[in-house]
C-alpha cells in the first residue's frame, strides 16, 4: 500500500503557548504504533503568525484511519486540540502517481 499523509492547516489561538503543548502532544502521538511522523510548518507571512501546517504520515490508509481517531482521545493531544482556533483544511493525501503505459 501507499504511504498516507494527513495535512491540517490550522489557525492557533496563541502560537507561543501552542508550541509547548504541541511538543508534548507530538512526543505522545509519535509513541502510538502506526504513526510514522509529525512535522510542523510555519507560515512565512508575518501577518499570519498563528497559521501552521501540521503533517502526519502513516504507512497506509488503513493504519491512518485506525490511528487518527486516537488523536482526539489522548490527554496530551486533546490539550493541543484545545489550542486550535480554526481548522482551515484537514485532509488525507498520498503521493501522486502519474499514469504510465502500464497503469493507464
C-alpha positions as CSV (number, residue, x, y, z in Angstrom):
1,X,0.0,0.0,0.0
2,X,0.9,3.6,-0.4
3,X,2.1,5.9,2.4
4,X,-0.7,8.3,3.5
5,X,-0.1,11.9,4.7
6,X,-2.7,13.8,6.7
7,X,-2.4,17.5,6.4
8,X,-4.1,20.1,8.6
9,X,-3.8,23.9,8.1
10,X,-4.6,25.4,11.5
11,X,-5.0,28.8,13.0
12,X,-3.8,28.6,16.6
13,X,-5.1,30.8,19.4
14,X,-1.6,31.7,20.7
15,X,1.4,30.5,18.8
16,X,3.8,30.6,21.7
17,X,1.6,28.8,24.1
18,X,0.6,26.2,21.5
19,X,4.3,25.4,20.8
20,X,5.0,23.9,24.2
21,X,1.7,22.0,24.2
22,X,2.4,20.8,20.6
23,X,5.8,19.3,21.5
24,X,4.3,17.3,24.4
25,X,1.5,16.1,22.1
26,X,3.9,15.3,19.4
27,X,6.0,13.1,21.7
28,X,2.9,11.3,22.9
29,X,1.3,10.8,19.4
30,X,4.5,9.5,17.9
31,X,4.5,6.8,20.5
32,X,1.3,5.4,19.0
33,X,2.0,2.4,16.8
34,X,1.4,3.3,13.2
35,X,2.3,7.0,13.4
36,X,5.4,7.4,11.3
37,X,6.0,11.2,11.6
38,X,4.5,14.5,12.7
39,X,6.0,17.6,11.1
40,X,5.0,21.2,11.7
41,X,5.4,24.0,9.2
42,X,5.0,27.7,9.9
43,X,3.9,30.4,7.6
44,X,6.4,32.9,6.3
45,X,3.7,35.6,6.2
46,X,4.4,37.9,9.1
47,X,0.7,39.0,9.1
48,X,-0.4,35.4,10.0
49,X,1.8,34.3,12.9
50,X,-0.7,31.8,14.2
51,X,-1.0,29.9,10.9
52,X,0.6,26.4,10.9
53,X,0.5,23.2,8.9
54,X,0.6,20.0,10.9
55,X,1.6,17.0,8.7
56,X,1.3,13.4,9.9
57,X,2.4,10.3,8.0
58,X,1.2,6.7,8.2
59,X,2.2,3.6,6.3
60,X,-1.1,3.3,4.6
61,X,-4.8,4.3,4.5
62,X,-6.0,1.5,6.8
63,X,-3.5,2.5,9.5
64,X,-4.2,6.2,9.1
65,X,-7.9,5.7,9.6
66,X,-7.4,3.4,12.5
67,X,-4.9,5.7,14.3
68,X,-6.2,9.2,13.6
69,X,-9.3,9.0,15.9
70,X,-7.0,8.3,18.8
71,X,-5.7,11.9,18.5
72,X,-8.9,13.3,20.0
73,X,-8.9,10.8,22.9
74,X,-5.4,11.1,24.3
75,X,-4.8,13.7,27.1
76,X,-1.8,15.5,25.6
77,X,-3.2,15.6,22.1
78,X,-6.6,16.8,23.4
79,X,-4.7,19.7,25.1
80,X,-3.2,20.5,21.7
81,X,-6.6,20.5,20.1
82,X,-7.7,23.0,22.7
83,X,-5.2,25.5,21.3
84,X,-6.7,25.5,17.8
85,X,-8.8,28.5,16.9
86,X,-9.8,27.2,13.5
87,X,-9.1,24.2,11.2
88,X,-8.8,25.6,7.7
89,X,-8.1,22.3,6.0
90,X,-7.9,18.7,7.2
91,X,-7.4,16.0,4.5
92,X,-5.6,12.7,3.8
93,X,-3.3,12.7,0.8
94,X,-1.0,10.3,-1.0
95,X,1.8,10.9,-3.5
96,X,0.5,11.5,-7.0
97,X,1.3,8.6,-9.3
98,X,1.1,9.8,-12.9
99,X,-0.5,7.3,-15.3
100,X,2.0,5.4,-17.4
101,X,1.6,2.8,-20.2
102,X,1.4,0.1,-17.5
103,X,-1.2,1.6,-15.3
104,X,-3.5,3.6,-17.7
